[in-house]
């Protein structure tokens, strides 16, 4: 069954969800496609197709921002091998992108080079310091254009191409069923597609699977559990995730430190920006664990067993 959401009136600048969403398989679609982030949830969907727990889609699309962790790209290579092996090449993982990297645009902006090759700067939700005259003087976050322009739009263009349609050529409504790996612990992210020719489907929600359920399923089948999939300088990281990047991807960590420095040393910026929510330089953030700070034993037992 397919549901269509009627959105409330919105400003012309806002994106309106004109597509649909489905609980279960959509009948009559021309193409089924999985949006692959190469993280835990979407990797689980791929491997469930490998084991036969889910049917194969027609295509798997990975939006390559150019700034993913090397560990994510290594896991993507492994997934490609699994898909090729179990489909005899019938299904492919397509790596699609906008062209160029967001990190290079940040470097160009910091160097005062402006637009290069007709490619403008794209903002990311970095944490801002705040300034006098602003309510409470509190900081906020920058606009989140990066996901839309480096992931969603390249994925849409790729699906349009797989269907055989040119840019701006009209595609019949409900032509593509898009699988998205959103689990029960992030259900607020689920919603209808933005394009009327696409219908979003969330297999993990249908199976009532959480992120931890996905981890357990991968481990029970002997499959690797991938790291969080995101640009190395994505501000939506917990301290544990920053610590993982520091300890497991030295180049990614070095790139994150560089970007963190550049977004505070850019000519013409009204507010300084930070990668970490504490709004201090990433290199100065205390990423140690409770145990490393000598606090671990305090949580063992009120009876004093750890003394």
LUMLO-614540 format. One record per residue (C-alpha): x, y, z. Coordinates in steps of 0.05 Angstrom, whole numbers, padded with zeros to 5 digits, always signed. Each point is the difference from the previous one (the first is absolute). Layout:
N
XYZ ...
# end
This chain:
307
+00000+00000+00000 +00026+00069-00018 -00013+00062+00040 +00007+00072-00024 +00010+00056+00049 -00034+00068-00010 +00051+00050+00027 -00022+00065+00032 +00012+00065-00039 +00073+00018-00001 +00043+00058-00025 +00023-00006-00072 +00071-00011+00023 -00019-00061+00041 +00004-00070-00029 -00068-00034-00002 -00008-00075+00002 -00042-00013-00062 +00015-00075-00004 -00027-00058+00040 +00022-00050+00052 -00019-00073+00006 -00006-00053+00053 +00017-00062-00040 +00014-00012-00073 -00029+00050-00050 -00035-00033-00058 +00011+00024-00071 +00065+00038+00009 +00051-00002-00056 +00062-00002+00043 +00021-00016+00072 +00062+00034+00027 +00037+00000+00067 +00032+00063+00026 +00065-00026+00029 +00039+00039+00052 +00046-00059+00016 -00014+00008+00074 -00032-00052+00045 -00073+00006-00021 +00007+00002-00076 +00055-00053+00002 -00049-00045+00038 -00050+00008-00057 +00053-00020-00051 +00021-00061+00039 -00072-00020+00011 -00007-00003-00076 +00063-00042-00002 -00028-00050+00050 -00069-00001-00033 -00036+00033+00058 -00019+00056-00048 -00010-00001-00075 +00051+00035-00044 -00013+00070-00023 +00017+00022-00071 +00055+00049+00019 +00041+00022+00061 +00024+00072+00001 +00055+00029+00043 +00006+00076+00003 +00075+00012+00002 +00015+00068+00032 +00075-00010-00008 +00010+00011+00075 -00020-00067+00030 +00046-00037+00048 +00049-00049-00032 -00032-00055+00043 -00068+00015-00031 +00029-00005-00070 +00034-00065+00017 -00066-00028+00025 -00034+00025-00064 +00051-00039-00041 -00017-00062+00040 -00075+00010-00011 +00012+00008-00075 +00035-00067-00001 -00057-00033+00037 -00053+00029-00046 +00039-00020-00063 +00012-00070+00027 -00073-00014+00018 -00033+00032-00060 +00051-00019-00054 +00004+00073-00017 -00075+00009-00011 -00004+00052+00056 +00054+00053+00008 +00019+00051+00052 +00004+00065-00037 +00044+00054+00030 -00030+00067-00017 +00021+00070+00018 -00009+00074-00011 +00071+00010-00023 +00056+00026+00044 +00002-00001+00075 -00031+00045+00053 +00067+00001+00036 +00033+00032-00061 -00054+00054-00001 +00015+00015+00073 +00074+00004-00016 -00014+00046-00059 -00043+00045+00042 +00052+00005+00055 +00053+00018-00051 -00044+00054-00029 -00002-00033-00068 -00075+00004-00007 -00037-00038-00055 +00043-00049-00039 -00025-00034-00063 -00069+00033+00011 -00009-00040+00064 -00026+00041+00058 +00009-00014+00074 -00050-00047+00034 -00013+00011+00074 +00001-00054+00054 -00031+00000+00069 +00063+00020+00038 -00010+00028+00070 +00004+00075+00004 +00030+00039+00058 -00054+00054+00006 +00012+00074+00005 -00021+00062+00037 -00069+00026-00018 -00025-00070-00014 -00054-00027+00046 +00033-00025+00063 +00066+00005-00038 -00008-00075-00013 +00028-00034-00061 -00038-00045-00048 +00016-00041-00061 +00011+00017-00073 -00048-00018-00056 +00001-00074-00020 +00008+00003-00075 +00052-00055-00004 -00047-00060+00006 -00047+00027-00053 +00053+00019-00051 +00052-00054+00012 -00047-00059+00013 -00074+00009-00016 +00006+00036-00066 +00055-00046-00029 -00043-00060+00020 -00060+00029-00035 +00040+00014-00063 +00027-00071+00000 -00069-00032+00007 -00026+00045-00055 +00057-00025-00045 -00013-00073+00018 -00072+00010-00022 +00023+00031-00066 -00026+00070+00012 +00036+00065-00017 +00006+00059+00049 -00067+00035+00010 -00036-00053-00041 -00065-00020+00035 +00000-00067+00034 -00067-00034+00015 -00019+00001+00074 +00019-00060+00041 +00052-00027-00048 +00054-00017+00051 -00003-00034+00068 +00058+00027+00042 +00026-00042+00058 +00030+00040+00057 +00035-00030+00061 -00034+00037+00056 -00009-00041+00064 -00050+00006+00057 +00045+00044+00043 +00001+00054-00053 -00072-00006-00026 -00009+00076+00002 +00044+00002-00063 -00048-00041-00041 -00048+00034-00047 -00026+00006-00070 +00045+00011-00061 +00011+00071-00025 -00011-00019-00073 -00069-00025-00022 +00031-00054-00043 +00032-00033+00061 -00031-00039+00058 +00042-00010+00063 +00000-00066+00036 +00032-00018+00067 +00012-00076+00006 +00033+00005+00068 -00061+00035+00029 -00044-00054-00031 +00042-00052+00036 +00000+00042+00065 +00076+00000+00000 +00042+00050+00040 +00072+00018-00013 +00022-00050+00054 -00044-00053-00032 +00039+00011-00065 +00066-00007+00037 -00024-00065+00032 -00024-00027-00068 +00066+00016-00034 +00040-00032+00056 -00044-00062+00002 +00014-00012-00074 +00075+00013+00007 -00002+00065-00041 +00042+00061+00018 -00033+00057+00037 +00019+00064-00037 +00016+00067+00032 -00046+00059-00003 -00006+00025-00071 +00010+00076-00005 +00049+00051-00024 +00061+00001+00045 -00017+00071+00021 -00075-00011+00010 -00021+00037+00064 -00053-00052+00016 +00049-00045+00038 +00001-00021+00072 +00065+00001+00040 +00005-00075-00010 -00005+00009-00075 +00052+00055+00000 +00044-00046+00042 -00009-00057-00049 +00020+00046-00058 +00062+00022+00038 +00021-00070+00018 -00018-00037-00065 +00008+00049-00057 +00061+00045+00010 -00009+00035-00068 -00073+00012+00013 +00015+00029+00068 +00054+00045-00030 -00050+00024-00052 -00052+00014+00054 +00050+00041+00040 +00018+00039-00063 -00072+00016-00017 -00015+00018+00072 +00057+00051-00002 -00020+00028-00068 -00072+00013+00017 +00024+00048+00054 +00052+00034-00043 -00039+00021-00061 +00000+00073-00022 -00068+00035+00005 -00032-00051+00048 -00051+00033+00047 +00006-00056+00052 +00054-00051+00015 -00020-00072-00013 +00018-00066+00034 -00007-00074-00016 -00013-00019+00073 -00064+00019+00036 +00041+00028+00059 +00022+00055-00047 +00074-00008+00015 +00055-00022-00049 -00006-00074-00014 +00073-00011+00020 -00016+00027+00069 -00062-00042+00014 +00007-00052+00055 -00019-00064-00036 +00025-00047+00055 -00047-00053+00029 -00024-00002+00072 +00049-00056+00013 +00058+00040-00028 -00019+00058+00046 -00001-00048+00059 -00076+00002+00007 -00017-00070-00023 +00002-00035+00068 -00048+00052+00030 -00055-00032-00040 +00013-00072+00021 -00037-00008+00066 -00027+00043+00056 +00025-00052+00050 +00072+00020-00011 +00021-00064-00037 +00046+00040-00044 +00041+00030+00057 
# end
